Every structure is written in C-alpha cells, then in structure tokens.
Amino acid sequence: MDIIELDRDLVTLLDAQFGHLTGMTIHSGDALNINYSELAQSGEKLRIVGNLPYNVSTPLLFHLMEHASNIHDMHFMLQNEVVNRLCALPGSKIYGKLSIMMQYYCRAEKLFKVGAENFSPQPNVSSAIVRLAPYNHPHAQVDNFTIFKKLITQAFSQRRKTLRNSIRLFLSEDELRSLDVDPEARPETLTVREFAQLSNLCNANRTKS
C-alpha cells in the first residue's frame, strides 16, 4: 500500500503510526507530481482511494488519466457538483468538457452523496463518492488528443451557441453533415464518440494541408 501526503507534519504522524507495517510506503509529496505508473506492481493495476483537495481535483484527475492503463479503478470523495458533472450524460445542462474528457477514459458512477453535516467544521457544499473505472480499451478512437481537447474547449466556451457557430473555425457545416451531425445542434447533445469523430476529421484536414 502506498500513501501520498503533502503535509510534512502529517507525514511524520503517519510514519510514526504506520511506517513499521510491512508493505506500507509513505510518499511525502504533491499528488500532482507522482508518477502513478511507477507505483503499479508488475502484472497488477492500482486501486486508488482518496479525499481529493477540491481546489486541485480537476487537474489531479487529468494527471491520473495519463496513467489510466495502470489503474484498475479509483474511488474519490469530491464536491457533489463535480461528481454530477463527471457522470452527466449528453443532453444534460451540466454535461460539458469535464464530462467528455473523463468519460473518454473512464466509466463514471456516482455511488452516494455525503452531506455537509458529516464534517466538522461544516462546509458550505455537499460532497459525494464517485467510482472511476478506466476502460481496458479507448472508449472512442481519437487520432490527435490535442485537437480533441481544443475542439471540446471551443465548443463549450459558449455552450448556448450551435455547433455551426461555436466550432466554425474547426469544421464547416458541410463537414458536420458529412458525419451526420446537425450544424444546429448544441455541443451538450453530442456523445464522446461524436466529438471524437469531429476531432479526427479536423486532424485529417490538418494532415492534408
């Protein structure tokens, strides 16, 4: 078992209480800088559990996805609003960039809500437990992940605009129709696979030019 803790005072306490246990390793450092693939034992994948600092939860999730091939699943407590966005489906008002980027890598499942009354001192927000299970194979084929990310960012920068307007610098109306995507559709109606198809066409166009 590996424990990652940034607070040095807490690391000292953890080491005093658990450092003697066989198979227990305490890492003093920032979870954003850990190479999680190096923690995976040969032939086994990681099972990661944590109460993530809410102010760095999104960048930490994306950092973990860089090591998704070495992760079996993750169970995290996060702000309830963030968990809802992670698990949101196309057509939902809260479905957006975070939903698509994480669901490209993982199956996201909200397990249960944790009310503010369970904490002392009591925070102003509710929390929830989410399970993220990376797919064994990519959920969708993306030829150029940089373009995929830029396309999604642009599409949701003004989410009330239609695709015709929001991503006009990436693809034309005719190109959208060639993929059976309605130019009048709004970005929150498209699935991860549909965004992957749009991204791959952008990449193909760039390769030709």
N, C-alpha and C positions, 0 to 999 in steps of 0.2 A: 504494500500500500504506500502511495505517495501523497504527502500533504504539502500544499503550496500556500505560503502565508507571507504577506508583505510586511506586516507589523513585526519589527525585530523583538520588541518586548514580548509579544505573544509567541513568537518562535522560541524564545527562551523558556517560556512556561510549557509549551508543547514538548520541547525536547526533554525537560525535566520529568514530565509525566509519562511520555510515550517513547522517548528516544531509545530506551533499552529494549523495546519489543523487537523481536526478530521479524524481518521483512518490512519494517516501518522506516520510511525515509522522509525526512522533513526538509523541504526546499525553502530557503529564505530568499524570496524574490518576487518580482512582479509577474502575475499570471499571464500578462500580455507578452512577456518576453520568453516564456517557456517553450521549448521545442517538445511538444507532446509526443511526437513520433518516437523520440528517443526514450520515452518512458514505457512504451509498449514492449512487453516481453515477447520473445520470439514465438510466433505462432498464435499469440493471443492479442485480443484487442482491448482497448481501455474502456472502463466504465467510469464515467466522470460524474461526480456529485458536488454541488456547490450552492452556496447562497451568494450569488454574484453581487458585487457593488453596483447599484443601479446606475451610477454615473458612467460606468465603463462597460455596461453589459453588452451593448451592441458591438463595439469594436472587439470585445473579447470573444463574442460568438463568431464573428467573421474570422478571427485569428484561429479559433478551434477548427473551423471548416477547412483551413489549409492542411489539417492533419486528419480529415474525415476518414480516410482509408484505414487509419489505425485506431478508429474509435467504434466501439460496439453501440453504445448509447450514452446519453447524458441526461441527468435529472437536475434541474435548476429551480431555485426559487427566484422569481423576478417580479417586477411590478406587474400587477394584473393587466394593465393596459398593454404592456409589451407582449405578454403571453397571448393576449387576444389577437394582437397584430401578427404574431408568429404563426398562429393557427388559422387566420382568416382565409376564407375561400373566395374565389372570383365572384364579383357581384356585390361583395360586402363593402360598406362605406370605409372600413378600416383596412381593407386589403390594399397593399401597396408594395413599395420597394423592399421593405424588410421581409414581408410575407414571401415574395417571389424569390429573393436571394437565398433565404434559408430553406424554403421548400424545394429549391433546386437540388440542395444537398441532402435534405432530411425529411423524414416523416415527423410532423409536429403534432403533439397531442397534449391538450390541457388536461391535467389529472384532477386537480381540485384547487379551490380558492382558499387563501389564508387571510382572514380578516385582520384589520389593524389592531383589534382588541387583544390579539395574541402576542403583542410586542410591548415591551416596556423600555423606554418611553413609547407611547403610542404614536405611530407616524400618521401623516395625513393621507396616505394612499394604502390601498389594499394590495396584497401580493397573491401569487399563485405558483403552483408547481407545474412545470412543463417537462415532458419527455421528448427528447430529440434523438431520433434513430437514423443515422446516415444510411443511405441506400447502398447496397452492395455494388450496384451499377448506376451510372448517372441517370437521374430522373428524366433528363432531356439531353439531347446532343447539342452541345454548344461548341462551335468551331473557334471562336475567339472570345474569351471571357471578358476581356477589357471592353470590347464593343458591347457585349451583352449588358454589362454593368452601366455603361454610359447611356445606352438606349433606354433602359429602365429608369435611370435617374432623370433623363429628359422627359420621358413620358409622364412621370408623376410630379414633375416640377410645377405643372399647372394642371392638376388632375381633372379639373372640370372641362378642360378642352378636349375636343375629339382627337383621335389619332391623326386625322388629316392635318390638323394644325400643330399638335404637340410634337410630332416627330417628322415634320415635313423636311427637315434638313437631313434626315436619315433615309427616308423612303418616300416615293411618290404614291399618289392614290392608286395608280395602275399596279404598282408593285405590291401594295397592300392587297388589292383584289386578286392578284395572282396567287396569293396564299390563302384565299378565301377569308380574308379579314376585312370587315366593313370599315371603310375610312371614317364613317360617322360614329363608330364605337368609341367608348371611353376606355382608358387604359385599365381601369379596375375590373373590366369584364373579360380580359384575356387571361388564359391559363399560362402556367410556366412554359409549357411546350410551345404555345403560340408565340410567346416572347422569344423563345429560343429560335424558332423558325425565322422571325423577323431579323433577329441578330445575325443569323447565318447568311441571310440574303444581303444584309449590309456588308458583311465580311467578304462575300463573293464579289460584290460590286467594287469594293476597295482593292481586291486582288486583281481584278480586270484592269483597273485604271493605272 
